[in-house]
Structures are given as structure tokens and as C-alpha cells.
Amino acid sequence: MRYIQDLREGDFIKNEIYLCKSKQILTGKSGKQYVSLILQDKTGTIDGKIWDFNNEIKQYEAMDFVNIDARVNSFQDALQLNISRIYKSREGEYDPENYFPKTTRDVEDMYRKIKYYIGTIKETNLRQLAEEFFINDEAFIKRFKEHSAAKSVHHSFMGGLLEHTLSVVNMCDYYAANYPIINRDVLIVAGLLHDIGKMDELSSFPRNDYTDEGQLLGHIFIGANKIREKIKEIVNFPGKLSMELIHCILAHHGELEYGSPKKPATIEAMALHFADNTDAKLQTMTELLSTGDSKEEWMGYQRLFESNIMRSTKGIE
């Protein structure tokens, strides 16, 4: 199988199978219609174009697996497939494991570390809250282990939510150890719960796209609401403690323009924002540096970072 990350300009691929993530019929400047696709395997996605409708041998739709013949071209500094033949694959011709990106880390080992952190929480109400989600709710645990943390940009793979959450909690633990003024229990539980709304904001694989709830409400509101409802089930959960925890969730994007309903007003909320932002940015950079020709030092201007990115010495070894 030719994985998308291994394709290079000028390559010709024949009878390769990819997941058709999306399909659109568009009209070009000349008035002629063409088909625009996004194709996916576990290493990434690539745009595909069908300029002649006769190249579509059998009917297929978005989320179908498709066999294609295509030439790899470059358009606006990105690879693109010029498809000369395409048809729907038959079940048994492909292994789904090759098409859904997933974490390279051990899922059960990461989950054991999540449980370890819960075991270190001293405040009984906060510990019970964390246990209700991560210990007692089997359906939640299964979804949490499998879910992505984003549609794209960072941790957009199966197990990405678990991986991101653990990285954030690791940093929260570090902050609490080095700044004793921080309420560690609040920060650790906030780190554990800060992105649980993404399980409803995004659909599961293979689609991994925004749900209606995600589009209309967003994961911050969804997550804060889920936490608040669970807190109501815990007898005598302190009201001020509840507000401080939920504030962390509402403020974890740090700025109003980045989707936070509130800016951080407590040191725990500030620390959570820094941990979340650090992991998101460094993972995004990691994923970026893993693409393209590893011998190329400069990677060009990257809009997300507003900078021309260079591979450092370690990155080109």
C-alpha cells in the first residue's frame, strides 16, 4: 500500500485504496464541472480531483473506500491527486486499520496513568467527580480512549483525546509541584476534564467531523455542562469549589477570541490554559515536522504559527 505521507510529486499510483472522506461536485472558472475529493489513510489526507466524469467507473459516496489510479501533482505548494480512474472498493479488499490515524502510544498504559492521577486527589468531592467519569462510567471510558482531540491541527487521531489529556495533566502536576499556591486537586481534575466536551463536539471515526451539537454549542460549553450535571449528583459538593473548577473549563482557551467564554481569573485556570496551549502548539509543530522531505531544512510559511518554520538540528538528523 502507498501511504499518503510517502507520495511525492510525479508519482503515479495504480489501484490503490483510500477512504473518501468528502466528495463535492464543483464548477470551474470555465463553467465545466469537476469532482473534488479528500482522501485519507492513517498517515494523513490529500486532495483529489476528477476532471472527467467518465473516470468514475462505479458509484461511490463520501465515507466509502475507493480504488483509484492517479498522478501526484503539486498545486499551491500542496500535493494533489489527478485521478484517472476511481470506483468503490468491495468489503474485504482493505483493512480499516490502515485508514484511521491513531496514537502511537500505548492506550492502556496512558489510561493507567490517568487512574494514577485520580488516586492522588486528596479532596474527596473532586476525587469522586473524577472517578464518576473515568472509573465508574464504562461507556464514557471506552469512548474517551478511542476519541480524537480535534478534527485537524493537533491530536486528530484515535486516542488523541486521551494522549492530549494525559500530556496536559502531566504539565498541571508539574505546575502544582513548582508553584505551591496552586490548588493541585482543582488543577488536576480540571486537566482531566477540560476537553471531555469534544466527545460530543466531534463524531467518532471514520467521520471525525463536527456534530450539530459541536457546531452550535462547542466543546467548552458542552463539557462545562456535563461537569455541572455530574456535580449535582454528588451530595454536598461545595458550591465555591464547583465554581472554581467550572471556571477552569470555561477559561482554558485563555482568550475570548479563541473561544473561551471567560478569561482566566484564578491561578488554576491560568495554569490549565498554559498546559493546554503548550501541548496543542508543540503537538501541532511535531505533526508538521513529521511531514514532507525530512532533508528539507525550511518548511515555508505556516499560517497557524505566523512564521516561516525551520527544522532544527535534531529534526534533520
N, C-alpha and C positions, 0 to 999 in steps of 0.2 A: 504494500500500500504506500502511495506517495502522500505523506502528511503535508498539510498546508505550509507548515513552518519550513519545510525543505524545498518548496518550489522556488524557482529562480526565473527571471525574465528570459524568454526564448525557449523555455522547456515546452515540450508537447506531451500531454498526458492522455492516455487511451484507456477507456473502460475502467476508470477509477470511480469509486463510490463515495459520495459525501452526503451529509444531511442538508436538505434545502431548508434553511432557517426562515427565509422570506422570499416571496415572489411578487413582483409588480409588473404590470404592463404599462409602459410609459410611451410618450410621444416625443421624438427628437425634434431638433430645430427645423429639419426638412419636412416635418409632418408625418414621417414614417414611424410606425410603432415598433417597439422592441421590448424584450423581456429583461428585467433587471433582477438578479438573484443575490442572496447572501448565502454562501455555502460554508459549512462548518465541519471540522473534525475536532478531536480532543486537543489539538495544538493551536487552534485559532479559527478565524473566519477569513473569507476572501470574497470580493465582489465578482459576480459573473454576469456576462452579457450575452444575450442571444439576439443577433441582428436579423436572422432569417427564421421565421416561424416554422419553416419546413424542417428545421433541425430538431424540433420537438417530436420525437418518434412516438411516444405514448404519453397519455395524460398523467400529470403529477401535480401536486399542490404543495404549499408550504408545510413543513414538518414531515414530508416524505423523504425517504432515502432515494438518491438518483444516481444512475450511471452516466458518466459524461466522457466525451472526448473534447479536448480544448487546448488552445495555445495560451501560454502565460505571457501576458503583455504588461507594460508599465504605463500607468496613467496618473498624472499629477502626483508623482513620487510614491505611488502605491501599486502593488501588483493587482492584476485583474485577469480574469479568465475570459477569453473569447471562445465561446462554446460552439462547436461544430456538430455535436450530437448529444442528445440528452433523453433519457427515459427513466421511468420509475423502476427502482430495484425490487426484486422479489424477496420476500422474507426468507432468511437462510443464506442469502448472498453476502451478508455483512454481519459484523459483530458490534452491537451497540456500544460496547466498551471503548471502541476506537473513536467514538464521535462525541462523547460528553467529557469535557475537560474536568479533571478532579485533582484534589490536593495530592501533592507528592509525599505528604507526611502521614504518619500512622493515625488513623481516625480514633481508634480505641485508646491509644496512648494519650492523645490530646484530650479525650473525654475524661480519662482518669485524672489528668491534671486539673481539669475543671472541678471534678469532685474533691480533689485535694484542697483547692482554694476554698470551696464551700465549708470544708471541715475546719478551716482556720478562722471562720467568722465567729466572734465572741458574742455579739448582741443577738439574743435569742430570736427576736422578731425578724430581723434581717436574714438570719440563717434559715429560719423556717420558710421565709419567702423564696429564697434561692432553692431550697430543697423541693418546694412545691413544683417549681418548673423543671429543674434539672435532675431530680432524684425520683419524684413520685409520678410524674406525668410521662408515661411510656410513649404516647403518640407524639408529644412535644419533643422528646429526646430523639426519636427516630428522624423526625423532620429536621431538627436542628443539626444533626450530624451530616445530613445529606445536602442541606441548602447552600446556595451561593450567598455571597455578601453584596453582590451588585450585578446589574445587567452587563456592565462593561467596566472599564477603568481598573479596578483592583478586586482581587479575590472573586472574580466572576466564574467560579468553577464549583463543582460539587465538593462539599466540605469546606468551602471558602468562608462561610459564616463561622463555623467552629474554629478554623485557623485564625481568622481575624480576631474573634472574641478572646481567644487564649493569648494572643500577642498583646492585645490591649490590657488584659488583666495582669499579665507579666509586668508591663510598664507601670500599671497602677500600684502593684505591690512594691516596685522599686521606689516610686514617688513617696509612698507612705512610710517606707523604711528610712528615707533620707530627709523627710520633712515631717517631724513628729506632730506638728499642729494639725495635720490631716486626720480626719476620722477614717481610719483604714476600712472599717466594716462597711461604711456607706460607699466608699470609693470602689471597693472590690465588688460589691453587689451591683453597683451602677455599671461597672465594666462588664460584668456577666450579662446584664440585661439590656445594655444600651441599644443593641440592634435587633432585638427579637421581633420587632415590627416588620423587619424585612421578610420574614417568613410568610407574611400576608401581602406585603407590598409587591413581591415578585412571585411569579409562578415557579413551580419546580421544573427541573429538566425533563424533556428536551427543550421546552419553550423558553424558560428563564427570561420572562418578559414582564413588564408592569401589568398588574391586575387592575381592574376598575377601582378597587379599594385603594390600591397603591397610587394610582393617578390622582384620585380625588382627595385622599387623606394624607398619604405619605407615611413612611415608617416611623417617624418620630412620634406623631400623634397616635398611631396605632399601638406602638409599643408602650407609650405612657399610659394609654387607656387600659391595656391588658394588665399592666402592673397595678394600676389603681384598683381594678376589679378584683385582682387576687388579694391585695391588701385588705379589702373589705371582708374577706373570708377568714382573716386572722384576728382572733378576739383580742381587743385592747392594743392593737398596733398603734404606737404613739403618733399622734397627728403631725407634730413638727418633724419627726423622723421621716414620715411618709412624704411630706412636702419637700424636704431636703433631697431625698432620693429621686423623686419625680422631677425636681428641678434639674438634677444632673442629666436626666434623659432628655428633657426639653432643650437643654443648652449645649448638648455635646457637639454640635457642629460649630459652635463658637460665635458665629456672626449671623445676623438676621438674613443677610443676602445669600447665605449658604444653607438656608432652610431651617435654622433654629428659631422656634417661637420666642425664645428668651436668650439673652446673652448671659454667660456665666456670672453668677453673683456670689458663689461660695468657692472656697479653695478646692473642694472636692469636684465641683463642676468644671473648674478651670483645669484641674489635673486630668480629668476624664477627656476633656476636649483635646488637650495636648497629646495624650496617649492615642486617641482615635485618629487624630490628624497625622501624627508621626507614622503610625503603621500604614495608614492608607497611602500616604505620599511615598514612603520607602518601598512598599509593595508595588505601587504603580511604576516606580523607577526600575525595580527589579524585573518586572514583566517587560518593560520597554527594552532594557538592556539585553534581554534574552532573545530578542527578535533580530532578524536581518543577519548580515555578514559580521561575525564576531571580530574579523580583522579590520573592519572599518572603524576608525577612531571617532570621527564626528558623525552624529546621527541626524543632524539637521534640527531645525526649529521645532520645538514641541509646544503646542498651544497650551496644554494643561499647565506646564511649568513656566511658560512665557520666557523660554530660554533655548539657545542652541545647545543641545546636550552632547557631551563628550564621554566616551568610555574611559574610565580611569585605568591605571596600570594593571590592577588586578583583573579588570574586565576584559583586557586584551591578551592576557597570558595564555 
